[in-house]
Amino acid sequence: MKDATVRRLQALEEEYAFEVNAAVGEDRDDLVAALVDEYPDAALQILRGDAA
């Protein structure tokens, strides 16, 4: 896997972890669920090279 792809995946993980933690702190289980549902597709886009 290319270094750029790894960096993008790491940045995605950090972004989603921050957003999930914020949603948990706000007691927003609905937002947590939405973020959890979105994450695999976002990661797959990076792996496919679809995301900028």
N, C-alpha and C positions, 0 to 999 in steps of 0.2 A: 504494500500500500504506500502511496506517495506521501511524503512529509506534509504537503499542503492539505491533503485529504485528512490526515490524522489531526492536523491543527484545526481544521474546520469542524471535525467531529468533536474535538475537545471543547471548542468554543460553543458548539451547540449544546453539549452536555452542561457546561457551566451556565449558559443562558437558561436552559430549562430547569436546572436545579434551583437557580435564583428565583425564577418565576413560581415554581412549585412551593418553595419555602415561603415566599411572600403570600401565596394563596392560602397555605396552611395557617399562617399567622393571622390572616383575615377571616379564618373559618369559612373559606370558600371551597367546599368540597366539590362543587360543580365545576369550578375552574381547574382544580387539581385533576379531576377526571378528564376534562377536555385536553389539558396539556399532556397527560399520560397517553391519551389516544393519538395525539398529533405527533408525538416524538418519533415513533418508528418510521413514519412516512417522511419526516424531515431528515432523519438520518439516511434513509434509503435514497433520497434525492441527492444528498451529498455523495454517497457511494456511487451513484450512477453518473455523477457529474452534471446533474440537472440544475443545481443551485449555484447562484453566483457568489 
